[in-house]
Amino acid sequence: MRQFLSETELAPAAALALLCSSAAAVVVWKWLGKRHIQKKMEEARRTRDEGVKKMAKAVQQFREQVSSDKTDAILSLPLLELAGRLQEGSLSPRTVLYTYIQKGHLSTCGLVKFLGTPEQEDSVLVKVLKRQGAIPFAKTNVPQSLFNYDCSNLIFGQTLNPLNHQKTPGGSSGGEGALIAGGGSLLGIGSDVGGSIRLPSSFCGLCGLKPTAQRLSLSGINGPVDGIVSVPYALGPMARDVDSLALCMKALLCEEMFQLDPTVPPIPFNEEVYSSSAPLRIGYYDTDGYFPLPPCMRRAVHETKEALQAAGHQLVLFSPLHIHRVMTELFLKTFFADGGRAWLDVFTGNIVDPSLKPQVNFCRIPRLGKKILALILKPLFPRMADYLNALCGMRSVKEMWDHQHQIEVYRSEFITQWRELQLDVMLCPVLGPAFTIGFPGKLLSAISSTMLYNVLNFPAGVVPVSTVTEADEEELKIYRGCCDDLWDRTLKQAVEGAVGLPVAVQCVALPWQEEMCLRFMKEVETLSRAKRAA
């Protein structure tokens, strides 16, 4: 006997079939989108690999004609001496280039969306450097979206610290730090919005300078999220010694840059300040009170302080004000003023790198969810609660104007405190030693030591002064940080196993006084080298 479904029976069946087909379509659509992303990444890797093969062949041919003794001698030359040899003609640019070159390059910010869209023109900085005789030969790896101090993205993978392959080289200028620390280059240019020059320099044992924003031209430089002006980013040099940083600044602070970019103040390099040997009045502190750093980093400040005092400089204890509020209310709220929507948008059409997932997941919590979670966490984990509140962003233009005014007021208060103590420069800690890979994404707030000078827009540099000792590692076992909470315990895990890795300090000057900052860095470098040689 033939049976038929009634209309009442047919409707649910049809709805179920439609639902199933829709779900299947969504799954297929997502799969196709992911496959498209993977194909673009594979193509980028192939392009990079082909470029590396071509260069490797050219370099191999060159090295068959040039003895290893000669190339080793070139690699051992400091930048100042190398530049002198090139100028006098005893070394050719081709010989030096092939001695160093071993990489290909693409400019992507670690994001698939920028693949296949190369810049049509050099930035002003690259134009000036080229005309000064520099030869840019490599673009180095960065973390996805730049907003991380690990150095990993799904296009080119994870960059390792050349001093310890279990550790990250830092970020966002981590590829640059790794290349220079690994002997592949003498000088590089990084960008810094929260420590992205200084953290790789600290982790890799390099010298790095974050100038006052716009002391060097930003024209032609793009990032994943543009238009943030309350806490401006800066471009600056990274190298193995302070003289190389100074040489780079001298080359860039020239009439040509001032003409190419009239927004840059026409302030040439002040050699008299850099070369001065007059005693300095130096403020110092070993903790900002918000995120106490590991014992070795605080030891570095105290040992450097003692060396400076013995050399005839005057040291004055300084207590930076309100760092908890600066980190959450001023720094984080600047970048997440819209609740993180603009930053999350850069991942559209991208797969999120695992190193960034903790940050991304926090940002994706709805505003109400962040507020409720912050309320729950406040009694037990106040720093995390304030971090979540900062990620909620701002609700009105008036609130944003008030926020920008608060930054201006804080800068004024800090400068007043500085001037009351009659300081020339500041000695303070920098985050380090190098983190184990994967940990930076879990500890964004640990960058308070560098972040402060982005909010203030002061020039700040990093100088390696020591290495982690077995005694440091033993002292780390009893490290409790600020609150002995999850963040403090995570920091302890992040820096474990660092014996022999570099330990650095941070040197700071007032805005537009890059020469004074470099002069102080040079003094610290000279004294620390003398101590290690003794």
Residue pairs with C-beta under 8 A, 6 or more apart in sequence:
5 13
33 349
34 351
37 112
37 349
37 350
37 351
38 351
40 112
40 115
40 116
41 112
41 115
41 154
41 155
43 115
44 106
44 108
44 115
44 155
44 156
45 155
45 156
47 104
47 106
48 104
48 105
48 106
48 156
49 104
50 104
51 104
51 105
52 102
52 103
52 104
55 101
55 102
55 103
55 104
56 102
58 98
59 98
59 101
59 102
62 95
62 98
63 71
63 98
66 95
66 98
66 99
70 95
71 99
74 82
74 91
74 95
74 96
74 99
75 99
75 100
75 183
77 85
78 186
78 240
78 241
78 243
78 244
79 186
79 187
79 239
79 240
79 241
79 243
79 244
79 247
80 243
80 244
80 247
82 91
82 96
82 186
83 247
85 91
86 92
86 93
86 96
86 133
93 133
93 135
97 135
97 137
100 137
100 184
100 185
100 186
101 137
101 138
102 184
103 137
103 138
103 140
103 179
103 184
104 138
105 138
105 139
105 140
106 115
106 118
106 139
106 155
107 114
107 118
107 119
107 139
108 114
108 115
108 153
108 155
109 142
109 144
109 145
109 146
109 223
109 224
109 346
110 141
110 142
110 143
110 144
110 145
110 146
110 152
110 153
110 154
110 155
110 156
110 353
111 144
111 145
111 153
111 155
111 224
111 346
111 347
111 350
112 154
112 155
112 349
112 350
112 351
113 346
113 348
113 349
113 350
115 155
119 220
119 222
121 220
122 130
122 220
123 217
123 219
123 220
123 221
124 217
124 219
124 220
124 257
124 260
124 261
125 189
125 216
125 217
125 220
125 221
125 235
125 252
125 257
126 136
126 220
127 256
127 260
128 217
128 251
128 252
128 254
128 256
128 257
128 260
129 136
129 189
129 251
129 252
130 136
131 256
132 251
132 252
132 254
134 187
134 251
137 185
138 179
138 184
138 185
140 159
140 173
140 174
140 175
140 176
140 178
140 179
140 188
141 151
141 153
141 156
141 157
141 159
141 174
141 175
141 178
142 151
142 153
142 171
142 172
142 173
142 174
142 175
143 149
143 150
143 151
143 152
143 153
143 171
143 172
143 174
143 353
143 355
143 356
144 152
144 153
144 154
144 350
144 352
144 353
144 355
144 356
145 224
145 343
145 346
145 347
145 356
146 171
146 172
146 191
146 193
146 196
146 223
146 224
147 172
147 224
147 335
147 343
147 356
147 359
148 171
148 172
148 355
148 356
148 359
148 440
148 441
148 444
149 168
149 170
149 171
149 172
149 174
149 194
149 195
149 196
149 199
149 200
149 431
149 435
149 440
149 447
150 158
150 168
150 170
150 171
150 174
150 355
150 435
150 437
150 438
150 439
150 440
150 441
151 158
151 159
151 168
151 169
151 170
151 171
151 172
151 174
151 175
151 178
151 200
152 158
152 159
152 168
152 353
152 354
152 355
152 437
153 353
154 350
154 351
154 353
158 168
158 355
158 437
159 168
159 169
159 174
159 175
159 178
160 167
160 168
160 169
160 178
160 437
161 167
161 168
161 169
161 170
161 178
161 181
161 203
161 204
161 434
161 501
162 169
162 178
162 181
162 182
162 183
162 204
163 181
163 204
163 205
163 434
163 500
163 501
163 502
164 434
164 498
164 500
164 501
166 436
166 437
166 497
167 203
167 434
167 435
167 436
167 437
167 498
167 501
168 174
168 203
168 434
168 435
168 436
168 437
168 438
168 439
168 440
169 175
169 177
169 178
169 181
169 200
169 203
169 204
169 434
170 177
170 199
170 200
170 201
170 202
170 203
170 204
170 434
170 435
170 440
171 196
171 199
171 200
171 440
172 190
172 191
172 196
173 188
173 190
173 191
173 192
173 196
173 197
173 200
173 208
173 238
174 200
174 203
176 185
176 188
176 189
176 190
176 200
176 238
177 190
177 200
177 201
177 203
177 204
177 206
177 208
177 238
178 200
178 204
179 185
179 188
180 186
180 187
180 188
180 204
180 206
180 238
180 239
180 240
181 204
181 205
181 206
186 239
186 240
186 244
187 237
187 238
187 239
187 244
187 248
188 237
188 238
188 239
189 235
189 236
189 237
189 238
189 248
190 196
190 197
190 200
190 208
190 235
190 236
190 237
190 238
191 197
191 221
191 223
191 233
191 234
191 235
191 236
192 198
192 210
192 233
192 234
192 235
192 236
192 450
192 454
193 231
193 232
193 233
193 234
193 454
194 331
194 447
194 450
194 451
194 454
195 430
195 431
195 447
195 449
195 450
195 451
195 454
197 208
197 209
197 210
197 234
197 236
197 238
197 462
198 208
198 210
198 430
198 450
198 460
198 461
198 462
198 506
199 430
199 431
199 432
199 447
199 450
200 206
200 208
200 238
201 207
201 208
201 238
201 462
201 464
201 504
202 430
202 431
202 432
202 433
202 434
202 462
202 464
202 502
202 504
203 432
203 433
203 434
203 435
203 501
203 502
204 434
204 502
205 464
205 501
205 502
205 504
206 238
206 239
206 240
206 462
206 464
207 238
207 239
207 240
207 241
207 242
207 244
207 245
207 461
207 462
207 463
207 464
207 521
207 525
208 236
208 237
208 238
208 239
208 245
208 461
208 462
209 236
209 237
209 238
209 245
209 249
209 459
209 460
209 461
209 514
209 517
209 518
209 521
210 234
210 236
210 453
210 454
210 459
210 460
210 461
211 234
211 235
211 236
211 249
211 459
211 514
212 234
212 457
212 458
212 459
212 511
212 512
212 514
213 232
213 233
213 234
213 457
214 232
214 234
214 263
214 264
214 265
215 234
215 253
215 264
215 265
215 267
215 459
215 512
215 514
216 234
216 235
216 236
216 252
216 253
216 257
216 264
217 235
217 257
217 260
217 261
217 263
217 264
218 233
218 234
218 235
219 260
219 261
219 263
221 235
223 233
224 343
224 346
225 335
225 342
225 343
225 346
228 334
228 335
230 334
230 403
230 404
230 407
231 330
231 331
231 334
231 335
231 407
231 454
231 455
231 457
232 454
232 457
233 454
234 454
236 245
237 244
237 245
237 248
237 249
238 245
239 245
239 248
241 525
242 461
242 463
242 518
242 521
242 522
242 525
243 522
245 461
245 518
245 521
246 269
246 274
246 518
246 522
249 269
249 514
249 515
249 518
250 269
250 271
253 267
253 268
253 269
254 268
255 266
255 268
257 264
258 264
258 266
265 512
267 512
269 515
270 515
271 515
273 513
273 515
273 516
273 519
274 515
274 518
274 519
274 522
275 519
276 519
279 312
279 313
279 314
280 308
280 313
280 314
280 424
280 425
280 520
280 523
281 313
281 314
281 316
281 421
281 422
281 423
281 424
282 305
282 308
282 313
282 314
282 315
282 316
282 423
282 424
282 425
282 426
282 427
282 520
283 315
283 316
283 317
283 318
283 418
283 421
283 423
283 425
283 426
283 427
284 301
284 305
284 315
284 316
284 317
284 318
284 426
284 427
284 428
285 301
285 317
285 318
285 319
285 320
285 428
285 429
286 298
286 301
286 302
286 428
286 429
287 293
287 298
287 429
288 320
288 323
288 428
288 429
288 448
288 449
288 452
289 320
289 323
289 324
289 482
290 323
290 324
290 327
290 383
290 445
290 448
290 482
291 327
291 445
291 446
291 448
291 449
291 481
291 482
291 487
291 491
292 298
292 481
292 482
292 488
293 429
293 431
293 432
293 449
294 432
294 433
294 472
294 476
294 479
294 491
294 492
294 495
295 472
295 475
295 476
295 479
296 432
296 433
296 466
296 468
296 469
296 472
296 475
296 476
296 498
296 503
297 429
297 430
297 431
297 432
297 433
297 503
297 504
298 429
299 466
299 472
299 503
300 429
300 465
300 466
300 503
300 504
300 505
301 427
301 428
301 429
301 505
303 465
303 466
303 531
304 427
304 465
304 505
304 524
304 527
304 528
305 315
305 427
307 524
307 527
307 528
307 531
308 315
308 427
308 523
308 524
308 527
309 315
311 523
311 527
313 523
315 427
316 421
316 423
318 417
318 418
318 421
318 423
318 426
320 414
320 428
320 452
321 410
321 413
321 414
321 417
322 410
323 448
323 452
324 383
324 386
326 410
326 448
326 451
326 452
326 455
327 445
327 448
327 451
328 386
328 387
328 389
328 390
329 390
329 403
329 406
330 403
330 406
330 407
330 410
330 455
331 451
331 454
331 455
332 387
332 390
332 391
333 390
333 393
333 394
333 403
334 403
334 407
335 343
336 343
336 363
336 390
336 391
336 392
336 393
337 393
337 394
337 400
337 403
338 393
338 394
339 363
339 367
339 391
339 392
339 393
340 363
340 364
340 391
340 393
343 363
344 360
344 363
344 364
347 360
352 360
354 438
355 437
355 438
355 440
355 441
356 441
357 441
358 441
358 442
359 441
359 444
362 370
362 387
362 388
362 391
363 391
365 373
365 388
365 391
367 392
367 393
370 388
370 389
370 391
370 392
371 388
371 389
371 392
373 385
373 388
374 384
374 385
374 386
374 388
374 389
375 385
377 384
377 385
377 388
378 385
380 485
381 483
381 485
381 486
382 483
383 445
383 482
383 483
383 485
383 487
384 485
384 486
384 487
387 444
387 445
394 400
394 403
407 455
410 455
410 456
411 455
411 456
411 457
414 456
415 510
418 426
418 510
424 509
424 516
424 520
425 507
425 508
425 509
425 516
425 517
425 520
426 507
426 508
426 509
427 505
427 506
427 507
427 508
427 520
427 524
428 449
428 505
428 506
428 508
429 449
429 505
429 506
430 449
430 450
430 462
430 504
430 505
430 506
431 446
431 447
431 449
431 450
432 495
432 501
432 502
432 503
432 504
433 468
433 495
433 498
433 501
433 502
433 503
434 495
434 498
434 501
434 502
435 443
435 494
435 495
436 493
436 494
436 495
436 496
436 497
439 490
439 493
439 494
440 446
440 494
442 490
442 494
443 487
443 490
443 491
443 494
445 487
446 487
446 491
449 506
450 460
450 506
453 459
453 460
453 506
453 508
456 511
457 511
458 508
458 509
458 510
458 511
459 508
459 509
459 510
459 511
459 512
459 513
459 514
459 517
460 506
460 507
460 508
460 509
460 517
461 506
461 507
461 508
461 517
461 518
461 521
462 504
462 505
462 506
462 507
463 504
463 505
463 507
463 521
463 524
463 525
463 528
464 502
464 503
464 504
464 528
465 503
465 504
465 505
465 524
465 528
466 502
466 503
466 528
466 532
467 499
467 500
467 501
467 502
467 503
468 498
468 499
468 500
468 501
468 502
468 503
469 499
470 499
472 498
472 499
472 503
473 496
473 497
473 498
473 499
476 492
476 495
476 496
479 488
479 492
480 488
481 487
481 488
481 489
481 491
481 492
482 488
505 524
507 517
507 520
507 521
507 524
508 517
509 516
509 517
509 520
510 516
